[in-house]
Each structure stands twice: as C-alpha cells, then as structure tokens.
C-alpha cells in the first residue's frame, strides 16, 4: 500500500521552468528550481511527522509550541538529487543524512539496463523516518535498489519517497516493490521512451544541473 500526494501549488511554476527547453538551459536557475521544489515537498512532508509539546523561554515569558519529535533521515541519490536534496536540508537542517551513488548501467541490445550502486554512507536508520530524494522517478528501480541497500543500516519505521516528476510505470513498480510508504511528486507523466526517460519529462536532470557527462 502507498499514498500518492500530488497537489497543484506554486511548485507548478518552478516545474514548468524546469521543463521549458529554453529556460532549462540556465543551469543555475535549473538547480535553484530543483531546490525550491525540494523545500515545498519538505514542508508538505513535515505535516505528516510526529510533534511534541515544547515550552520556549522568550524575553517576556514562556511560549507553548509543538516541535518535531525526531528529525527524519534524508537520503540523497547522487548526482541529480543534490539540488533537490538541498531544499529538504534547508528545512530539516538538523537531520541525519545518507548519500548513495546510483546510476544506470549501459543498456543492452534490447535497451534494457540495471541500476548500479557504488557508494553508500548512512547513519543507523532503525525505527526512524526516512525520506529518499531523487528528482526523476522513471522506472522506479533506483528507488527500490536504494531502499534495499539502506536496509544494511536498519529498517525504518516510516518511508517517504520524494520526486519532482514520476512516470505511471515507475509509480506502479515502486508500489509493487517497496513496503508501505508515502509518495510525494511534483507531477506524473504517462510514458517512458525506448531509453527509459520520462516523456514529456524534462530531459536528464543531472546533465541540466551539472553539465553533460561522458
């Protein structure tokens, strides 16, 4: 079972700029828009977390408020995830952090590919709330492999998946291959092309943010 959150908001403007073939050529603006969408999704996810009462000593007395019971663990999927992740870190600035290097292997003659993982650093996530952060949810394989790799550091109590754009195929795949979770996306696109890129999508988020790779 999973819960999909996809609600129109000001994030649509930032997403439109990221999709626009002319505007997205400005890599600094592209990174900033990724960060902005990360901040918006971080705020929305924060509404689902647990809070406890706190008393704050002000210069003129005491104020009662509610504060996070525990910070989530932020999991950044490198490299395209970095600006998107920064948006989450701006809001969850006391969170523990995991980083994982995931990339597509070279496609075979049938255009299929696998997800290669070559780097992982993480705190203990046993019983914690984990947010896996990657802007593009195309096939869903990188999210599933990331979660499976994280299990060597414990089993989280709650799982959130955050993406800027998801494909319908990718949503179905993670629904079938991840434990119960909540999914937060900026938009959902219908198709994947023969290279498993989301259509209409926005292109290669990593290249747009940081330049093309060999």
Secondary structure, 3 states (H helix, E strand, C coil): CEEEECCCCCHHHHHHHHHCCCHHHCHHHHHHHHHHHHHHHHHHHHCCCCEEEEEEEECCEEEEEEEECCCCEEEEEECCHHHHHHHHHHHCCCCEEEEEEEEECCCCCCCCCCEEEEEEECCCCCCCEEEEECCEECCCHHHHHHHHHHHHHCCCCEEEEEEEEEEHHHHHHHHHHCCCEEEEEEEEECEECCCCCEECCCCCHHHHHHCCCC
